[in-house]
Amino acid sequence: MVTGGSAGIGRAVVRELAARGWDVAVLARGRDGLAATVADVAAAGRRGIGVVCDVAHREQVEAAATRVEAELGPVEVWVNNAMASVFSPFSDTDPDDFERATAVTYFGQVHGTRAALDRMRPRDRGHVVQIGSALAFRGIPLQAAYCGAKHAVVGFTESVITELRHEGSRVQVSMVHMPGMNTTQFGWVRTTMPNHPQPVAPIYQPEACAKVVAEVVDHPRRRTWVGESTVYTILGSWAAPWFVDRYLARTGVDGQLTDQPRSTMRGDYLDAPVPGDAGARGEFDDQSWSWSPQVWLQQRRHAVDAAGTAALTLGAVAGALTAVTTTARAVQRRRAAPSARARRWLGR
């Protein structure tokens, strides 16, 4: 199950999971995007279903989960990806818009997690994956609603993780925190700014990040940071928040705006879906990275961890063998050389 799976990173995740052999259910509001995404799943030789659903409404999420399990079987993996944002200074953001973005981005993950756990906990198996962001650890200008919601998701998810561990549940919960990506949201996000918005650089292609999500699905991990910029943002905010405040105050607004007018955007998706199939990518292909060392390692984290474990094991074995050999040689030397008492007795 992938919420918000008809466009952007959600669409890329659906394609990647289908390519790896999963049947995939997709929750989204737009019928055009849903139909095209289900066709992607079918093209990969897997079963797919698209359900029209606004994740801000708990009853819609619950009804979607019931339908999906009736048609495809038990949900083994639930990816909470749906989000909404408003590009605007907080003081200029309409309170209803702020609440709507929070309802989708935060409560959408709460509702999805509740529906997933209601089904997974009795079976004592399953995996919930929360799609997070570097902005879950560092607020930036123009995105107070989105940053606040992503921060809230982290706190909520950490509480759920500890509760599941307390009860001894085998249900897994993971968080995957993303960098700025070349996704569709920048062409249809609601904004009060005069110019077309853009992701915070460096920009990553959604397909590269989706591969990391699929790797986490296969090999659950509590928390994964995707992209060098995510690592720098989180660590920098911990180490020198005052410096990051000053840097973002100076560069954060202009760095999120292109030189194109707002009128060139595709539409506004906050209250209703934008018609048509937008796919996974946005308008910034020429500025986006399809590969980076950090993302490459995250895609292969399981193999890297296994190699590291093997290296440590071999090192420990080699160290133990060296210690045994050294001890044996010392014993042999002691046996070959007479003790001081023996030398005194022999001297008589």
C-alpha positions in Angstrom: 0.0 0.0 0.0 1.4 3.4 -1.0 -0.4 6.6 -0.1 0.1 9.5 -2.5 1.4 6.9 -4.9 0.1 8.4 -8.2 2.8 11.1 -8.5 6.2 12.2 -7.4 8.3 10.1 -5.1 5.2 7.9 -4.4 4.9 7.1 -8.1 8.6 6.2 -8.3 8.2 4.0 -5.2 5.2 2.1 -6.7 7.2 1.4 -9.9 10.2 0.2 -7.9 8.2 -2.1 -5.7 6.3 -3.6 -8.6 9.6 -4.2 -10.4 10.8 -6.1 -7.3 7.8 -8.4 -7.4 5.2 -6.7 -5.1 1.5 -6.4 -5.8 0.8 -2.7 -5.1 -2.3 -0.8 -4.0 -2.2 3.0 -4.5 -4.2 5.6 -2.6 -4.5 9.1 -4.1 -7.2 11.6 -5.0 -6.7 11.9 -8.8 -8.4 9.3 -10.9 -6.1 10.0 -14.0 -2.9 9.5 -12.0 -4.3 6.4 -10.3 -5.3 4.7 -13.5 -1.8 5.4 -15.0 -0.1 4.1 -11.9 -2.1 0.9 -11.8 -1.1 0.5 -15.5 2.6 0.8 -14.4 2.1 -2.0 -11.9 0.4 -4.2 -14.5 3.3 -3.5 -17.0 5.6 -4.9 -14.4 3.6 -8.1 -14.3 2.0 -7.5 -10.9 -1.5 -7.0 -9.6 -2.5 -3.4 -8.8 -5.4 -1.5 -7.5 -6.1 2.3 -7.3 -8.4 3.7 -4.6 -9.6 7.3 -4.6 -8.8 8.5 -1.1 -8.0 11.7 0.8 -5.7 10.6 3.6 -6.7 13.6 5.7 -10.0 11.7 6.4 -9.6 8.7 8.6 -12.8 7.0 7.5 -11.6 7.1 3.8 -8.3 5.5 4.7 -10.0 2.8 6.7 -12.4 2.0 3.9 -9.5 1.9 1.4 -7.6 -0.5 3.6 -10.6 -2.8 3.9 -11.2 -2.8 0.2 -7.6 -3.5 -0.6 -7.3 -6.4 1.7 -10.5 -7.9 0.3 -9.2 -7.6 -3.3 -5.5 -8.2 -3.0 -5.0 -9.9 0.4 -3.3 -8.9 3.6 -1.2 -5.7 3.5 2.3 -6.6 4.3 3.9 -3.2 3.7 2.3 0.2 4.1 4.2 3.2 2.8 2.9 6.6 4.2 3.9 9.0 1.5 1.1 11.4 0.8 1.8 15.1 1.6 0.7 18.6 0.9 2.4 21.9 1.3 2.0 25.7 1.1 4.8 27.9 -0.1 4.3 31.1 1.8 5.7 33.0 4.8 3.8 31.9 7.9 2.3 35.3 8.5 0.9 35.3 4.9 -0.4 31.7 5.1 -4.2 31.3 5.3 -5.0 29.4 8.5 -7.3 27.0 6.6 -4.5 26.3 4.1 -2.1 25.6 7.0 -4.5 23.2 8.6 -5.1 21.4 5.3 -1.4 20.9 4.7 -1.0 19.6 8.2 -4.0 17.3 7.9 -2.6 15.6 4.8 1.1 15.5 5.7 0.8 14.7 9.4 -2.7 13.2 10.1 -2.4 11.3 6.8 0.5 9.4 8.2 -1.3 9.0 11.5 -4.4 7.6 9.8 -2.4 5.3 7.6 -0.3 4.0 10.5 -3.5 3.3 12.5 -5.1 1.4 9.6 -1.9 -0.6 9.0 -1.4 -1.5 12.6 -5.0 -2.5 13.2 -4.4 -5.2 10.6 -0.7 -6.0 11.2 -0.7 -6.3 15.0 -3.2 -9.2 15.2 -1.1 -11.1 12.6 2.1 -10.1 14.4 3.8 -9.2 11.1 4.0 -6.3 8.7 6.1 -3.2 8.0 5.1 0.5 8.1 7.4 2.9 6.2 7.1 6.6 6.9 8.4 8.9 4.1 10.0 11.7 6.0 12.3 14.6 5.1 15.4 16.4 6.1 12.9 19.2 6.9 11.6 16.9 9.7 14.8 18.0 11.6 15.3 21.6 10.2 12.6 24.1 9.5 13.2 26.4 6.5 11.5 29.6 5.2 8.3 29.4 3.2 7.4 25.9 4.4 6.3 26.2 8.0 3.2 24.0 7.5 5.2 21.2 5.9 8.2 21.4 8.2 5.9 21.4 11.3 4.0 18.3 10.0 7.2 16.4 9.2 8.6 17.2 12.7 5.4 15.9 14.2 5.6 12.6 12.2 9.0 11.9 13.7 7.7 12.3 17.3 4.6 10.3 16.6 6.5 7.5 14.9 9.1 7.2 17.7 6.3 6.8 20.2 4.7 4.0 18.1 8.1 2.3 17.7 8.6 2.2 21.5 5.0 0.9 22.1 5.4 -1.9 19.6 8.7 -2.9 21.2 7.1 -2.8 24.7 4.5 -5.3 23.6 7.0 -7.5 21.9 5.4 -7.1 18.5 7.2 -8.2 15.3 5.7 -5.4 13.3 8.4 -3.1 11.9 8.3 0.6 11.5 10.8 2.6 9.5 11.4 6.2 8.6 13.1 7.3 5.4 14.1 10.9 5.3 14.4 12.5 1.8 16.3 15.4 0.3 15.0 17.9 -2.2 13.7 16.0 -5.2 12.6 16.7 -8.7 9.0 15.8 -8.1 5.6 17.1 -9.3 4.7 19.0 -6.2 6.6 22.1 -7.2 4.4 22.5 -10.2 1.1 22.4 -8.3 1.8 23.4 -4.7 -0.2 26.3 -3.4 1.9 29.4 -3.1 1.6 33.1 -2.3 5.0 33.9 -3.8 5.2 35.6 -7.2 7.6 33.0 -8.7 7.4 29.3 -9.5 8.9 27.3 -6.6 11.7 24.8 -6.8 13.3 22.2 -4.6 16.2 23.0 -2.3 19.5 22.2 -4.1 21.1 19.7 -4.6 18.1 18.1 -6.3 17.8 14.3 -6.6 15.7 12.4 -9.1 12.8 10.5 -7.4 13.8 7.2 -8.9 17.1 7.2 -7.1 15.4 7.9 -3.8 12.7 5.3 -4.4 15.3 2.6 -4.7 16.4 3.4 -1.1 12.8 3.1 0.0 12.5 -0.4 -1.6 15.8 -1.4 0.0 14.3 -0.4 3.4 11.2 -2.4 2.6 13.4 -5.5 2.0 15.6 -4.8 4.9 13.8 -2.8 7.6 15.8 -0.1 9.5 14.5 2.3 12.0 15.8 5.5 10.3 17.5 6.1 7.0 18.8 9.4 5.7 18.8 9.8 1.9 21.3 12.1 0.1 24.3 14.1 1.2 22.2 17.2 1.7 20.0 15.4 4.2 23.0 14.3 6.2 24.5 17.8 6.2 21.2 19.4 7.1 20.5 17.1 10.1 24.0 17.1 11.5 24.5 20.8 10.9 21.3 21.6 12.7 22.4 19.5 15.7 26.0 20.9 15.7 25.5 24.6 14.9 21.8 25.6 14.8 22.6 29.3 15.0 24.8 29.1 11.9 22.0 27.3 10.0 19.5 29.9 11.1 21.6 32.7 9.7 22.4 30.8 6.5 18.8 30.0 5.7 17.7 33.5 6.6 20.1 34.8 3.9 19.6 32.1 1.2 16.4 30.1 2.0 13.8 32.2 0.3 15.5 33.0 -3.0 16.9 29.4 -3.1 13.4 28.0 -3.3 12.2 30.2 -6.2 12.9 30.1 -9.9 12.9 33.2 -12.2 9.7 31.9 -13.8 6.4 33.5 -12.8 3.8 31.6 -10.8 1.5 31.6 -13.8 3.7 28.9 -15.4 2.7 26.3 -12.8 0.6 23.3 -13.6 -2.2 24.1 -11.1 -3.0 24.0 -7.4 -3.6 20.7 -5.7 -4.2 21.6 -2.1 -8.0 21.2 -2.1 -8.5 19.1 -5.2 -6.3 17.0 -7.5 -4.9 18.5 -10.6 -6.3 16.6 -13.7 -4.1 14.4 -15.8 -1.2 12.1 -15.1 1.9 14.0 -13.9 4.2 11.0 -13.5 7.0 11.0 -11.0 9.3 13.8 -12.2 9.0 17.5 -12.1 10.5 20.2 -14.3 14.1 20.2 -13.1 15.7 17.3 -14.9 18.6 19.4 -16.0 19.5 20.3 -12.4 18.9 16.9 -10.8 21.2 14.1 -9.7 20.4 10.5 -10.7 23.3 9.2 -8.7 25.3 10.2 -5.7 27.8 8.3 -3.5 25.5 8.5 -0.4 22.4 7.3 -2.3 24.4 4.5 -3.9 25.5 3.3 -0.5 22.0 3.5 0.9 20.7 1.4 -2.0 23.2 -1.2 -1.0 23.1 -0.7 2.7 22.3 -4.3 3.5 25.3 -5.5 1.5 27.5 -2.9 2.9 26.4 -3.8 6.5 27.0 -7.5 5.7 30.5 -6.7 4.3 31.3 -4.6 7.3 30.1 -7.4 9.7 32.2 -9.9 7.7 35.2 -7.7 7.9 34.8 -7.2 11.6 34.3 -10.9 12.1 37.4 -11.7 10.1 39.4 -9.1 12.0 38.2 -10.6 15.3 39.1 -14.1 14.2 42.5 -13.0 12.9 43.1 -11.2 16.2 42.1 -14.3 18.2 44.4 -16.5 16.1 47.2 -14.1 16.6 46.7 -14.1 20.4 46.5 -17.9 20.5 49.7 -18.2 18.4 51.5 -15.7 20.6 50.4 -17.4 23.7 51.5 -20.9 22.4 54.9 -19.5 21.4 55.4 -18.0 24.8 54.5 -21.3 26.5 56.9 -23.1 24.2 59.7 -20.7 25.2 59.0 -21.1 28.8 59.0 -24.9 28.5 62.3 -24.8 26.5 64.1 -22.4 29.0 64.7 -23.8 32.6 63.2 -21.7 35.4 65.4 -19.7 37.8 65.0 -22.4 40.4 65.9 -25.2 37.9 69.0 -23.2 36.9 70.1 -22.9 40.6 69.5 -26.6 41.1 71.4 -27.5 38.0 74.3 -25.3 39.0 74.8 -27.4 42.2 
